[in-house]
Amino acid sequence: MFLVNSALQHISISTAAIISVTGYLVIFTGLVCLMLAIMAMDKLMTAKKPAAEPAAVASPAMAPGSAGSVRIFSVPNKDAALLMAIVADKLGKPLNELKFKTIKEV
């Protein structure tokens, strides 16, 4: 450690520039390698898709006055219904005029 400190006490501007550019190149090369590794892992993880997707199921006929279907993720049906009723009440609109796309717990 003492040899490095004594050797670098009196260096010229050009030597300092070469040292700093070399440091930048090392860091940039490391970042590029990290980026390539992340891209490769992304390709590996997304490549595993099912061979055949199931055929689309025809949706049942909507009830008169309904605003469509809702996708519910990890929320009990009772909680989803309560949430939709609260939102409709706070907005002062009937429930059939609101369109909920998805409901999921955060």
For each residue, the residues with C-beta under 8 A, 3 or more apart:
1: 4 5
2: 5 6
3: 6 7
4: 1 7 8
5: 1 2 8 9
6: 2 3 9
7: 3 4
8: 4 5 11
9: 5 6
10:
11: 8 15 16 19
12: 15 16
13: 16 17
14: 17 18
15: 11 12 18 19
16: 11 12 13 19 20
17: 13 14 20 21
18: 14 15 21 22
19: 11 15 16 22 23
20: 16 17 23 24
21: 17 18 24 25
22: 18 19 25 26
23: 19 20 26 27
24: 20 21 27 28
25: 21 22 28 29
26: 22 23 29 30
27: 23 24 30 31
28: 24 25 31 32
29: 25 26 32 33
30: 26 27 33 34
31: 27 28 34 35
32: 28 29 35 36
33: 29 30 36 37
34: 30 31 37 38
35: 31 32 38 39
36: 32 33 39 40
37: 33 34 40 41
38: 34 35 41 42
39: 35 36 42 43
40: 36 37 43 44
41: 37 38 44 45
42: 38 39 45 46
43: 39 40 46 47
44: 40 41 47 48
45: 41 42 48
46: 42 43 49
47: 43 44
48: 44 45
49: 46
50: 53
51:
52:
53: 50
54: 57
55:
56:
57: 54
58:
59: 62 69
60:
61:
62: 59 66 68 69
63: 66
64:
65: 96
66: 62 63 96
67: 95 96 97 98 99 100
68: 62 99
69: 59 62
70: 80 84 100 101 102 103
71: 101 102 103
72: 75 77 80 102 103 104
73: 102 103 104 105
74: 104 105
75: 72 79 80 83 103 104 105
76: 79 80
77: 72 80 81
78: 81 82
79: 75 76 82 83
80: 70 72 75 76 77 83 84 103
81: 77 78 84 85
82: 78 79 85 86
83: 75 79 80 86 87 103
84: 70 80 81 87 88 95 98 100 103
85: 81 82 88 89 95
86: 82 83 89 90
87: 83 84 90 91 98 100
88: 84 85 91 93 94 95 98
89: 85 86 92
90: 86 87
91: 87 88 98
92: 89
93: 88 97 98
94: 88 97 98
95: 67 84 85 88 98
96: 65 66 67
97: 67 93 94
98: 67 84 87 88 91 93 94 95
99: 67 68
100: 67 70 84 87 103
101: 70 71
102: 70 71 72 73
103: 70 71 72 73 75 80 83 84 100
104: 72 73 74 75
105: 73 74 75
106:
